[in-house]
Amino acid sequence: MKKLFCLFLSVLLAALCVVPAFAAENTKSFGGYDHVFIIGVDGAGQFFRDADTPNFDRIFADGAVDYTARTETIAVSAQNWGSILTGVSYLRHLMTNSSAAKRERDSSTRYPTIFKYVRDAYPDAQLASVVNWNVINHGIIENDLGVYEWTGSDEEVTDHICAYFNNGNAPKLFFSHFDGVDAVGHELGSRSPAYYEEISKVDGYIGRIYDALEAGGLLENGLFIVVSDHGHLRLGGHLGASARESYTTVAVKGKTVVPGGAFAKDTRNRDVAAIALYALGIERPAHMSAVVPANLFSDVAGEKRALYPDLIDAITARFFLIITKLTALLH
Ligand SMILES: [Zn+2]
């Protein structure tokens, strides 16, 4: 009887030790995630804020959203998807729409994408990129990392992604990209009802992807991010520092994300690179100027963005912020 009591006591003690350790494991953000899912919406700027987006709203009701995350100082797609995926400014990766369309990148490049760092840390992990704009899969993401790549229209991309997850795939890092909003933005501008309707349409796609991830149990230890590369002028088009062009959406949901978290004021859309690496437990390379914003994760105070190594960008971005803030008044 005494032996039995001792056994019971030791099991109880062991359980008491394990439970807090397990709980602590579950609440840390650095390396606390098995998967990061990044959903890129080309040309949507900050306008998730103004469109009818029931899925975005339900997903991020207990997540953190910033509608004023700034673009690169040139509000164009390759410059920004390049930075979102490499964590350095456009002035260093130097990718443009035409240069990225012309050549394939491999991992010998000086400023590789986060796919390279995730591949180095997890040699056997599944990695995937399913996009509308093929340039991302060929000219931005390196072609020698074993990333599963697929390209199609927004609707085809959604169908493909849902089937991919329904088939049991569980990538460590996943990127996707929708292009319909940018197309409507160019044609009709960011004041047109059609522009907001297109954002609502993509919101439906995001909802389907989110639900497929949830059904597959991939969100329990998954970080879910929506990010845009740039916005659009009232009459369409994008390049400069106006609020409509250069404010973007960064929305993050995960078990350690502060619900309703208000990001640091100087968040850039390129910070998505730092957030993704942090969640997967990978130290950020010193050359990156992307940071984990304050008030994003409950256990991370946030970091100050070093002026060096992106000094020229830091100076020009400060200057352009004046234009952004002035034009925001004309919203
Ligand atoms: Zn465009």
Boltz pocket constraint, residues with backbone or C-beta under 6 A from the ligand:
constraints:
  - pocket:
      binder: B
      contacts: [[A, 43], [A, 77], [A, 182], [A, 186], [A, 238]]
      max_distance: 6.0
